[in-house]
Each structure stands twice: as structure tokens, then as C-alpha cells.
Amino acid sequence: MTVTLSIKNAPVAVVQRLKLRAQRHRRSLQGELLALIEAASREEAAGLLGPEEVVAAARAAGIASRGRSAPLIRAMREGRLGAPRR
């Protein structure tokens, strides 16, 4: 079963950027929107952190290295870096 979704009052600039993104991925606007929604729902279901959340978690863990991801990755692997509270 499928459901039809509708986005009302979308700003023209946003729609233009989405159309360009769709062209780059060789998809229709509808296909690009569905791909974005699917990716977002998978990330949410998997509990993945977004870029802002990773930065916040790194700061909370006391990792202040700029441009070096090794300490952050090490902390995540060792379980010293938990998900930030929302």
C-alpha cells in the first residue's frame, strides 16, 4: 500500500535547489523527494547522529581536536561517546 504526501507552501528557492539535486542524481523531483524521505527514515530508525549531534557529542566528551577525527572515532568505538540528549 502506498500513501500520497503533499508539501504545501514550499519556498520557490527550496524547490529550485531540490530540482537541481534531482537532476544531479538523474531522478525526477518526486523520486528525489522519496529518496530523501527514505534516507531520513532509515537514519532515524538506526539512531544515527547528524553532523550537529556528532559535534555536540564530541564537545560533551571533551574532544576539542579540530580537523582530526581519530579521537572522536576512537571514543565512539570505545563506547565513551554516548548519543547527546535531545
Secondary structure as the mmCIF struct_conf table of DSSP 4:
data_model
#
loop_
_struct_conf.conf_type_id
_struct_conf.id
_struct_conf.beg_label_comp_id
_struct_conf.beg_label_asym_id
_struct_conf.beg_label_seq_id
_struct_conf.end_label_comp_id
_struct_conf.end_label_asym_id
_struct_conf.end_label_seq_id
BEND BEND1 ASN A 9 ASN A 9
HELX_RH_AL_P HELX_RH_AL_P1 VAL A 12 ARG A 24
TURN_TY1_P TURN_TY1_P1 HIS A 25 ARG A 26
HELX_RH_AL_P HELX_RH_AL_P2 LEU A 29 ALA A 46
TURN_TY1_P TURN_TY1_P2 GLY A 47 GLY A 47
HELX_LH_PP_P HELX_LH_PP_P1 LEU A 48 GLY A 50
HELX_RH_AL_P HELX_RH_AL_P3 PRO A 51 ALA A 60
TURN_TY1_P TURN_TY1_P3 ALA A 61 GLY A 62
BEND BEND2 ARG A 66 GLY A 67
HELX_RH_AL_P HELX_RH_AL_P4 ALA A 70 ARG A 77
TURN_TY1_P TURN_TY1_P4 GLU A 78 GLY A 79
HELX_LH_PP_P HELX_LH_PP_P2 GLY A 82 ARG A 85
#
